[in-house]
Amino acid sequence: MTKSISTLMLGTALVFGAATSSFAQDKTVKIGALSDQSGLYADLGGPGSTLAAQMAAEDSGLMAKGWKIDIISGDHQNKPDIGSNIARQWFDVDKVDTIVDVPNSGVALAVNNIVKEKNGVYINSGAATSDLTNAQCSPNTVHWTYDTYMLAHSTGQAMVKAGGDTWFFMTADYAFGAALERDTTEVIKANGGKVVGGVKTPLNSADFSSFLLQAQSSKAKVIGLANAGGDTTNSIKQAAEFGITKGGQKLAALLLFITDVKAIGLETAQGLSFTETFYWDLNDETRAFSKKFAARMKNGAPPSMVQAGVYAGLIHYFKALDALGSNPHDGAKVVAKMKELPTDDPLFGKGKIEANGRKIHPGYLFEVKKPSESKGPWDFYKLAGTVPANEAFTPIDKSSCALLKK
């Protein structure tokens, strides 16, 4: 009897030991690209973000070191409940370790909570809300590409200083729009301007005529478009039809992507000022990557700022996994290593991730070229100025992130 029990205990110990040894050498990681795959943000994220994730895995060098990397994708349809359900299934059923992209701030904030609960890794490239590294910061989240603070303190501030001291906001009626209007309003007031009015607009609207008429009648010098994607392009096209800019008012496209400029066309978009943190034609490295990316896109488009952020964020994530050696399943530990290592990638250059999860790099103030200035199908921007990395995002001593109190 004693022998049988001893034998059973030994067998159990051997099985447990084998499992422990296997876990110690675990080099399998699964990444979920959660995006808008078919709606108003699909062109700036969507399939292109999934491709960017795949390219990052290929370029990481980890597979040659014995790692297995799986990439899956999901469509949150710009609905927080759908995004949350996908995230939970990914962690509970599909054993996803890391979620990337997630344009739409409402979805992003919901997913942020789930990733923390499940101790995964969250590298957000698509959402703008600065709350991800302030009031709702998490030890599991890195906010990579841009945010509402950066947009407000670059585009917004530049327009106020250029004389645009009265504003009327057309604001997307969800978390992103509210955060962008809030952050831009602070900048306007700090620079001596004022907000004379505003209106909330439904997400994914085809008709902005009534909102534009309210903006026009406000007599504000600047109409601030606190929206994105298809909503921005529709706003700008319809503003042109109403002759708003010809009447002397200026449009502030507070968030504009290269895919938006393509959709609007240079004839209508020319002269627009806006801020991005990436442009395919910035330097030799961005051009080289963008050429490879465009060759794999069905429409031949170069990467958007969001898609570039997915690639760069994952490249740094893979460096952290390489430094840790194995066991990618403790999300907070992986993110801590990401913060410890300096960032350096071909698309955003050298930088760092601060304690609140905010990735720091320069912002670039661009102006849309005139049709006569463009030399090719995606040659849209001319560089008007650079916001240094240490000025582009919320100063760490002004961040409300609770992680900074520890």
C-alpha positions, 0 to 999 in steps of 0.5 A: 500500500505504501509502495503504491502511494509512493509510486503515485506521488512520484509519478505526479511529481514527475508530471508536475516537474515536466510541466514546470520545466515546459512552462519555464521554457515557454516561448509561445505568444498569441497576439490579437489585433482588435480593430474596426475592420469594416467601418469608418476607421477600417482604412486607418486601422483594420486589415492594415493593422493586422498586416503591421502586426504580422510584419512585426512578428516576421521582423522580430527575429524571435522565430529564429530563436525558437519562439512561436508567434500567432496573430489573430484579428477581430472586429469591434465594430466601434461598440464597447460591448462587442470589443469587451466580449472579444477581449474576454473570449481571447483571454479565456478561450483563445489564450491571447497574451497581447491585444494591439491597435483598438481605434475608438476610445470608448472601446479602448477604455473598456478593453483596458480594464479587461486586459488589467483584470486578465493580466495581459498586455495592451499596446494601444495604437489606435485610440486617442484618449489621454485618459489611458495614461492618466485617470485610467492608466494601468500597469498592463497598458502602453499607449504608443502612437498619439493622444488627445493631449498631443493633438491639442498642444500641437494643432490646437495651440498652433492655430490659436497662436496664428490668430484663431482665438475663437472656436466652435467645436463639432465633436464626435459624441463618445469618449474620444471626442469628449477627451479631444474637445476637453484637452483642446479647450484647455489649450485655447483658454491657456493661450487667451482664446475662447470657445463660443459654442459647440455641438455633439455629432453622432458617430459614423454620420453621413450628413453634417449639414445642420452641424456645419450651419450652426458652426458657420452662424457662430462666427467663430474663427475656427471650427474644431473638428473633434472627430476622426476617419470617415466623420472627418472626411465627410465634415471637410467635404461638406464644409467645402460645399457650404463655402465655409472656408471661403467665407473666412472661417478655418477648419481645425482637423484635430485628428487627420490621417493620410487615408483621410486626405486620400478620401478628401482629395488634395483639391479640397484638403490643401492647406489643412494643418494637422499633427501626426507622429509618423509619415511614410515619407519622413526619412529613408527608414520610414520610406523603406518600411512603407514600400514593403507594407504598401506592396502587401496591401491590396490598395497599395496604401502606405501605413497610417500613423496607427498601423505604424504604431502597431508595428513599432509597439510590437517590435519593442514588445518582442525585444522585451520578450527576448530580454525576459527569455521566455514566459510571456504570460505575465502581462504586468511583468512584460510591460515593466520590461518594456518600460525598462528598455529604451525604445528604438525602431525604424518608424519612430526612432529613439524614445522611451515609455514612461511609468504611466505607460505613455510612449514618448516621441516627437510630433510633426505639424504637417500641412496638406500640399496643393495638387501642383506640389504633389509628386505621386499618389501618396505624396500629400504632406509638407512638414511645417514644424516639429514638436520635440518628444519632451514637449509633445505629450503630458508632462509626467509631473502633470499626469494623474496616473495612480501608478506614479504615486507608488 
